[in-house]
Amino acid sequence: MSRRLNIWGVLAGTLLVAIALATGVAGQGQQPPAPGRGDGAARGRGEPPPPPAAQPGHGQGKLVIWGDLASFDNPPTLPTHCILLNRFKRGQRVGFRMTAIDGATGETENTATMVVHLNYMGQTIDIPTRWRGVGPFPASEYPRQPSEMWTGVWVVPMDAQPGRLSYTVTATDRFARMATFNPFPNIVPQLTIVE
């Protein structure tokens, strides 16, 4: 009996790692250029399209969210664009990459809306995220549509003082489920402004 439980534990752990790797490797992008502009200068701007209809079977389990930080340097062709990073200099674009999963199905919960709550200089800055599951994405950046990704951007102010910042991310979906993401409590991976 305990051998059978151990096997199920290993299988469940392997599945979680596979999901985490798949969503982390999926691509980290921005919106396509605005109509009529081919230089990518307007990527990520404008109103996002509405999310699609709810998927069958969703809304039964918990809403699960997680994410990471990445460099969202412009232009996106820079070698540092979308590199996992937690140390940023003044003027750099901090990218918050998140995903939302329906706990019952294990599928992306595309009706979720997420907001990053960044504590900066004694105030909380709310940074909206955008679901990236719609729109054409450059094939040179994405081997497939990044339908499991939400992104938000904060530009480090030029007068920012070096130090560690804290943030959380909250999410709600059409089923009124709520979830909160807190980065690991270790101080090393926290969002940090450096010289």
C-alpha positions as CSV (number, residue, x, y, z in Angstrom):
1,M,0.0,0.0,0.0
2,S,2.7,2.5,0.9
3,R,4.6,1.6,-2.3
4,R,1.5,2.4,-4.3
5,L,1.2,5.8,-2.5
6,N,4.8,6.5,-3.2
7,I,4.3,5.9,-6.9
8,W,1.3,8.2,-7.0
9,G,3.3,10.9,-5.1
10,V,6.1,10.7,-7.6
11,L,3.7,10.9,-10.6
12,A,1.9,13.9,-9.1
13,G,5.2,15.6,-8.4
14,T,6.4,14.9,-12.0
15,L,3.2,16.4,-13.4
16,L,3.6,19.6,-11.4
17,V,7.2,20.0,-12.5
18,A,6.1,19.4,-16.1
19,I,3.4,22.0,-16.0
20,A,5.7,24.5,-14.4
21,L,8.4,23.9,-17.0
22,A,5.9,24.1,-19.9
23,T,4.6,27.4,-18.7
24,G,8.0,28.9,-17.9
25,V,9.4,28.0,-21.3
26,A,6.4,29.0,-23.3
27,G,7.6,32.4,-24.2
28,Q,7.5,35.8,-22.6
29,G,6.1,38.4,-24.9
30,Q,4.3,41.5,-25.6
31,Q,1.4,42.5,-27.8
32,P,1.9,42.7,-31.5
33,P,2.6,46.1,-33.1
34,A,-0.3,48.5,-33.5
35,P,-2.0,48.4,-36.9
36,G,0.1,50.2,-39.5
37,R,3.3,50.1,-37.4
38,G,5.8,47.3,-38.2
39,D,8.6,48.4,-35.9
40,G,7.2,47.0,-32.7
41,A,7.2,50.3,-31.0
42,A,3.6,50.0,-29.9
43,R,3.7,46.5,-28.6
44,G,1.7,45.9,-25.4
45,R,-0.3,49.1,-25.7
46,G,-4.0,49.6,-26.2
47,E,-7.0,47.9,-24.7
48,P,-6.7,44.1,-24.4
49,P,-9.4,42.1,-26.2
50,P,-11.9,40.4,-23.9
51,P,-11.1,36.8,-22.7
52,P,-12.9,33.9,-24.5
53,A,-15.9,32.1,-23.0
54,A,-15.4,29.8,-20.0
55,Q,-14.1,26.4,-20.8
56,P,-16.2,23.3,-20.0
57,G,-15.6,21.8,-16.5
58,H,-13.9,24.9,-15.1
59,G,-14.9,26.5,-11.9
60,Q,-14.9,23.4,-9.7
61,G,-11.5,23.5,-8.1
62,K,-9.3,26.2,-6.7
63,L,-7.9,29.0,-8.8
64,V,-4.1,28.5,-8.8
65,I,-1.6,31.3,-9.9
66,W,2.1,31.6,-10.0
67,G,4.7,33.5,-11.9
68,D,8.1,35.1,-12.2
69,L,10.0,38.3,-13.0
70,A,11.8,38.9,-16.3
71,S,13.5,41.7,-18.1
72,F,11.1,43.3,-20.6
73,D,13.8,45.5,-22.2
74,N,12.9,47.3,-25.4
75,P,13.3,46.6,-28.2
76,P,12.4,43.0,-27.8
77,T,15.3,42.0,-29.9
78,L,17.8,42.9,-27.2
79,P,19.6,39.8,-25.8
80,T,18.4,40.6,-22.3
81,H,14.7,40.7,-23.3
82,C,12.6,38.0,-21.4
83,I,15.6,36.8,-19.4
84,L,14.6,35.7,-15.9
85,L,15.9,38.5,-13.6
86,N,15.2,40.0,-10.2
87,R,17.8,42.8,-10.1
88,F,16.9,45.9,-12.1
89,K,18.6,49.3,-12.7
90,R,16.9,52.6,-13.0
91,G,15.0,52.9,-16.2
92,Q,14.7,49.1,-16.8
93,R,11.4,47.5,-17.5
94,V,10.4,44.9,-14.9
95,G,8.2,42.2,-16.4
96,F,5.8,40.3,-14.3
97,R,4.9,37.0,-16.0
98,M,2.0,35.1,-14.5
99,T,-0.3,32.1,-15.2
100,A,-3.6,31.0,-13.9
101,I,-4.7,27.4,-13.7
102,D,-8.1,25.9,-12.9
103,G,-7.4,23.5,-10.1
104,A,-10.0,20.9,-11.2
105,T,-8.9,20.5,-14.8
106,G,-5.3,21.6,-14.7
107,E,-6.0,23.8,-17.7
108,T,-5.3,27.5,-18.1
109,E,-8.1,29.6,-16.6
110,N,-8.4,32.2,-19.4
111,T,-11.1,34.2,-17.6
112,A,-8.8,35.3,-14.8
113,T,-7.8,38.9,-14.3
114,M,-4.6,39.6,-12.3
115,V,-3.2,42.7,-10.7
116,V,0.4,43.1,-9.4
117,H,0.5,45.1,-6.1
118,L,4.0,46.5,-5.8
119,N,5.2,48.2,-2.6
120,Y,7.3,51.2,-3.6
121,M,8.4,54.1,-1.3
122,G,5.6,53.4,1.2
123,Q,2.8,53.2,-1.4
124,T,1.2,50.3,-3.2
125,I,1.3,50.6,-7.0
126,D,-1.4,48.4,-8.8
127,I,0.0,47.1,-12.1
128,P,-2.7,45.5,-14.3
129,T,-1.7,42.4,-16.3
130,R,-2.8,41.5,-19.8
131,W,-3.8,38.0,-20.9
132,R,-1.6,37.0,-23.9
133,G,-3.8,34.3,-25.3
134,V,-5.1,36.2,-28.3
135,G,-3.5,38.0,-31.2
136,P,-0.8,37.1,-33.6
137,F,2.7,36.8,-32.0
138,P,6.0,37.0,-33.9
139,A,7.0,33.5,-34.9
140,S,10.6,34.5,-34.3
141,E,9.8,34.9,-30.6
142,Y,7.1,32.3,-30.0
143,P,7.0,28.7,-31.3
144,R,3.3,28.7,-30.3
145,Q,0.6,31.0,-29.0
146,P,1.3,32.0,-25.3
147,S,-2.2,31.3,-24.1
148,E,-1.2,30.5,-20.5
149,M,0.5,33.9,-19.9
150,W,-0.4,37.2,-18.4
151,T,2.1,40.0,-18.3
152,G,2.5,43.3,-16.6
153,V,5.2,45.9,-16.8
154,W,6.7,48.5,-14.3
155,V,9.5,50.8,-15.3
156,V,12.0,51.5,-12.5
157,P,11.9,55.3,-11.9
158,M,15.1,57.2,-12.6
159,D,15.2,58.5,-9.0
160,A,14.6,55.1,-7.4
161,Q,16.8,54.2,-4.4
162,P,18.6,50.9,-4.4
163,G,16.9,48.3,-2.3
164,R,14.5,45.4,-2.1
165,L,10.8,45.8,-3.0
166,S,8.0,43.5,-2.2
167,Y,5.0,42.5,-4.3
168,T,2.0,40.2,-4.5
169,V,-0.4,39.3,-7.3
170,T,-4.1,38.8,-6.8
171,A,-6.4,37.1,-9.3
172,T,-10.2,36.6,-9.7
173,D,-12.0,34.8,-12.4
174,R,-15.6,34.6,-13.7
175,F,-16.5,32.0,-11.1
176,A,-15.6,34.5,-8.3
177,R,-12.7,32.5,-7.2
178,M,-9.7,34.4,-5.8
179,A,-6.1,33.6,-5.4
180,T,-2.9,35.4,-4.2
181,F,0.6,34.8,-5.3
182,N,3.5,35.7,-2.9
183,P,7.1,35.2,-4.1
184,F,9.2,32.9,-2.1
185,P,10.1,34.5,1.3
186,N,13.9,34.1,0.8
187,I,15.4,37.6,0.3
188,V,17.7,36.6,-2.5
189,P,15.1,36.2,-5.3
190,Q,13.1,39.3,-4.3
191,L,12.7,42.2,-6.7
192,T,15.7,44.4,-6.1
193,I,16.8,47.8,-7.5
194,V,20.6,48.0,-7.9
195,E,23.0,50.7,-9.0
